[in-house]
Amino acid sequence: MTRRSLAPDLTGGDLAPVAKPAVATPAESAARPARRFVTLDPSTVIWVGATLLLVFMIVAPMARLLFSSFQSTETGQLTLENYVTAYGNLRRLVGLGNSLLYGAAVVLVATGFAVPLAWAVARTDMPAKGLVRATVLGAFITPSYLGAIGWILLAGPNAGWLNRLWMALTGAHAGIVNVYSFAGLVLVTALYAFPYIFVFTADALDRVSSEMEEAAHILGLSPFRTILRVTLPLVLPAILGGAIIVFLDTVALFGTPAVIALPARVNIMTLQLWQFFEFPVRAEAAAAYAVPLVLITIAMLALQRTILGRKGYVSLTGKGGGRSLMRLGRLRWAVLGFCFTVCALAVFLPYLALAQAAFSRAWGQGFSFANLTLGNFAYLFGEASSRQVILNTFIFSAATACLAVVLALIVAYVVGRRLVIGGGVLAGLCMAPLVVPGIVLAIGLYAVYSAPPLMLYGTAAILVLGFTTRFLPIAFANCTASLRSLNPEMEEAVRILGGSRFVAVRRVVVPLLKKSLIGTWLLVFIPASRELSTAIFLVAAKTRVISVMILDLSENGSFETLAALGFFLLGVTILIVLAGYRLVGRDFLLRKS
Amino acid sequence: MNGARWASSLLAAIGLAGLALSTASAETTQEKALYDAAKKEGAVSWYSGILDQPICDQVGKAFQAKYPGIQVSAIKTTSQVAFQRLLQDLKAGQVQSDVFTTTDIGHMMFLKSKDQLVKYVPENEAGMVDAVKNVDPDGYFHTSWVGISAIVYNTAKVKPADAPKDWPDLTDPRWKGQITFGSPNYSGMVGVWTVAMENRYGWDYFTKLNALDPQIGRSIDDAVTVLNSGERIVGMGNAASALRSAAKGNPLAVVYPSSGTLIVISPSAIIKGTPHPNAAKLFMEFLTGPDYSKILAANFEQPLRGDVAPAAGGKSLADMKPFAPTADQIEKQLPPNKAKWRDTFGM
């Protein structure tokens, strides 16, 4: 009875009735504790199970990684020689240093793009919000290789469109922008990484009620200072969570650096790491080179904990705060201008350049009507094998996203509500797979999953498990940030009234964080759909995915088909996102939705 | 153009099917015996570090058409990944691949030294061009693909008469800021190129190239993308990718250097302990036979046999003065060359 009355009220859009279950029948609340002594609480089973699964999924390949870093390539004996190979060279140390600098610079630029955009979309009356959201996710789904090529076409020093335009306009003999530079590398990486921070921050802003902002306003704070002193601090955990993901993702990135940093002769770690896989292969040295990254991850998490400290970030309480959008007046056009500039840099301009290839028979000929064709798209759908590849990608990524969200929510809850000892270790474990370079993780995954007793090689399951391990950190970081904004009192109310943890999560946490969980789902779905390094190790003939197909196409010079595939991905993402937001409806804190 | 290509590949496919029917009766007794034994195994799996997945699938289909009853599962990844997977399989005692093909002959030397390969000399190897025959004197591995490293240029920006004719022409100062190639640290084919050029012209060749401020990509195939974009106008690249792109109408052409074209041999071998040893042998026969070379030519790759004509714009192996450093030279010189490369080019 009680539980049934609770659910519709919460999902129905009003928070006030959280207090309603107080009308539970005395008989029921009396019976509950007695029963819990007898039977095991189902929620305990669930999180113990999830934790064990997690330990297996992450600890098994990671332990193998750590162990192999101390193993001799030749004899398998314990040794430190891999660390000497990995670090006994100035160039490698410089590479590591450059990578850290690169990661930090990308975080700064990406935050500069993402936070204003997220604020504009979530808290203001700016027009064209749906389009901005969809375009940001379009940038997100763009494979880094393709985005980088788009930018080479735009900002190549000799033939880049922007440079040619500049030369034509001013009569200058040289262009003004050069993508082949450290700055170019940082900008291009940030353009395709900022959506992480955007999604985290926008979700958090969606949950902040206006009460505190109104209070600040009444106390005489200007709107601008209110944003700085009240709104942004409340979503700091989300911004930091996103920033950490961007940092770790950047440090472990290979695609963009391969296309931009290598010709720019900027030496970074992943480029060094790749060389360990040229013959003679030294996978063990690669593992040794990767181990400090895991330490860096743990350091980042500790830093995050210090920054956030014991301050309160609860923005979602049972008291039913309303939320109003900030009226920007004329300023809204300036804000929209900023959003469109970012969207143009990330999506419109590079795709315009790529369009020339996607709709050409031969892209090197340049634009002409005779050269136009839809044949590259026809090829994508005409071939049974490429249709299969596209279908595989969406199915595997969706399955990965579902599995990761469920696991991450459980673990984030267990850690966040301190239900187990050693939660911090569990959190560190959850974040580790992201930073381990994909190819190194992939070897561990392949070794664990394809050998007996699992023998999953050749199945879709091995890809889904591999992707889930790889992207669990993202889901975990987002769930953790969301849970911080949720006042535990609401769950405690359920517990006091005799509901189990399971009920509290299912009937309170999940409905309240619905939108955030959908955001998390997308945050996993999108990178999973473009993941290459693990995929290439785990695919079999029938389980190929788009990223592997892209590599094939780039290797045989079929750039026209490659660009067409990029367009297709962009189109599908924008449709999914627009449909998704329509289905979910607007945020439930906006009462009039 | 595009329609014509579709039609021609369709015709090629029909031709292949017809050929499969006609050769089915012309089997040698050894081939027949192999086929009978292979049929009982019913399947063969191929880890391929060469070609791309669609072409590997074509190869599998053609094999199945010629030898009904034997399923081919072809998995294309990069050679490094295929090799890593193979090593993991061997470690776990679960051989998943019957036939392994790699662009890196070093992989084969390693497997051979560890006694992981099956010795088998396909009968069909006799019909291959001399330059690619008997890569392993002991008969453990055999050529399945040849990478052609040649000079490539953008025909919209360089007239054929002005294009470089031979390797030393690439170091001409007029290509300053205009030249591109890959890196030996990421591409085996580029690595072999450094060995070959060093042996012919000394390391000074690369010092001169560095003075031209080259754009250094990763793979040997990057040159095609860079040249098409117009960012650079001449380069050292893979002839097959350039021909494929040129056939679509892109402004690219290949120059086979007058003093000789560099070839990089990618071998295949049968892995010891495979569950399908006879099907693997039959597959090796197929990879050395004419049907496979026809698939290569139809996809702008280099046919391995004199009896199969190359793709339009290409040359036959016999006509391009092919040369290659020996496996020993590559094994000895490549690792120090990678270091020298980093010193010369800073990456």
HADDOCK unambig.tbl for C-alpha pairs under 7 A between the chains (distance, minus, plus):
assign (segid A and resid 153 and name CA) (segid B and resid 229 and name CA) 6.75 0.50 0.50
assign (segid A and resid 156 and name CA) (segid B and resid 231 and name CA) 6.49 0.50 0.50
assign (segid A and resid 158 and name CA) (segid B and resid 231 and name CA) 5.24 0.50 0.50
assign (segid A and resid 159 and name CA) (segid B and resid 230 and name CA) 5.72 0.50 0.50
assign (segid A and resid 159 and name CA) (segid B and resid 231 and name CA) 4.93 0.50 0.50
assign (segid A and resid 258 and name CA) (segid B and resid 218 and name CA) 6.63 0.50 0.50
assign (segid A and resid 262 and name CA) (segid B and resid 216 and name CA) 6.82 0.50 0.50
assign (segid A and resid 262 and name CA) (segid B and resid 217 and name CA) 6.42 0.50 0.50
assign (segid A and resid 263 and name CA) (segid B and resid 215 and name CA) 5.48 0.50 0.50
assign (segid A and resid 263 and name CA) (segid B and resid 216 and name CA) 4.86 0.50 0.50
assign (segid A and resid 263 and name CA) (segid B and resid 217 and name CA) 5.69 0.50 0.50
assign (segid A and resid 265 and name CA) (segid B and resid 346 and name CA) 6.85 0.50 0.50
assign (segid A and resid 265 and name CA) (segid B and resid 347 and name CA) 5.68 0.50 0.50
assign (segid A and resid 267 and name CA) (segid B and resid 347 and name CA) 6.55 0.50 0.50
assign (segid A and resid 275 and name CA) (segid B and resid 185 and name CA) 5.97 0.50 0.50
assign (segid A and resid 275 and name CA) (segid B and resid 186 and name CA) 6.46 0.50 0.50
assign (segid A and resid 277 and name CA) (segid B and resid 80 and name CA) 6.46 0.50 0.50
assign (segid A and resid 278 and name CA) (segid B and resid 80 and name CA) 6.73 0.50 0.50
assign (segid A and resid 278 and name CA) (segid B and resid 186 and name CA) 6.98 0.50 0.50
assign (segid A and resid 279 and name CA) (segid B and resid 106 and name CA) 6.84 0.50 0.50
assign (segid A and resid 361 and name CA) (segid B and resid 248 and name CA) 6.24 0.50 0.50
assign (segid A and resid 362 and name CA) (segid B and resid 248 and name CA) 5.47 0.50 0.50
assign (segid A and resid 362 and name CA) (segid B and resid 249 and name CA) 5.14 0.50 0.50
assign (segid A and resid 362 and name CA) (segid B and resid 250 and name CA) 4.83 0.50 0.50
assign (segid A and resid 363 and name CA) (segid B and resid 250 and name CA) 6.51 0.50 0.50
assign (segid A and resid 364 and name CA) (segid B and resid 228 and name CA) 4.42 0.50 0.50
assign (segid A and resid 364 and name CA) (segid B and resid 229 and name CA) 6.05 0.50 0.50
assign (segid A and resid 364 and name CA) (segid B and resid 250 and name CA) 4.93 0.50 0.50
assign (segid A and resid 364 and name CA) (segid B and resid 251 and name CA) 6.02 0.50 0.50
assign (segid A and resid 365 and name CA) (segid B and resid 250 and name CA) 5.74 0.50 0.50
assign (segid A and resid 365 and name CA) (segid B and resid 251 and name CA) 6.36 0.50 0.50
assign (segid A and resid 447 and name CA) (segid B and resid 88 and name CA) 6.37 0.50 0.50
assign (segid A and resid 451 and name CA) (segid B and resid 92 and name CA) 6.22 0.50 0.50
assign (segid A and resid 536 and name CA) (segid B and resid 77 and name CA) 6.57 0.50 0.50
assign (segid A and resid 537 and name CA) (segid B and resid 81 and name CA) 6.39 0.50 0.50
assign (segid A and resid 540 and name CA) (segid B and resid 75 and name CA) 5.98 0.50 0.50
assign (segid A and resid 541 and name CA) (segid B and resid 73 and name CA) 6.50 0.50 0.50
assign (segid A and resid 541 and name CA) (segid B and resid 74 and name CA) 6.16 0.50 0.50
assign (segid A and resid 541 and name CA) (segid B and resid 75 and name CA) 5.18 0.50 0.50
assign (segid A and resid 552 and name CA) (segid B and resid 52 and name CA) 5.61 0.50 0.50
assign (segid A and resid 555 and name CA) (segid B and resid 221 and name CA) 5.80 0.50 0.50
assign (segid A and resid 556 and name CA) (segid B and resid 221 and name CA) 6.85 0.50 0.50
assign (segid A and resid 556 and name CA) (segid B and resid 241 and name CA) 5.27 0.50 0.50
assign (segid A and resid 557 and name CA) (segid B and resid 221 and name CA) 6.66 0.50 0.50
assign (segid A and resid 557 and name CA) (segid B and resid 224 and name CA) 6.34 0.50 0.50
assign (segid A and resid 557 and name CA) (segid B and resid 225 and name CA) 6.64 0.50 0.50
assign (segid A and resid 557 and name CA) (segid B and resid 241 and name CA) 5.42 0.50 0.50
assign (segid A and resid 557 and name CA) (segid B and resid 245 and name CA) 6.41 0.50 0.50
assign (segid A and resid 558 and name CA) (segid B and resid 245 and name CA) 6.86 0.50 0.50
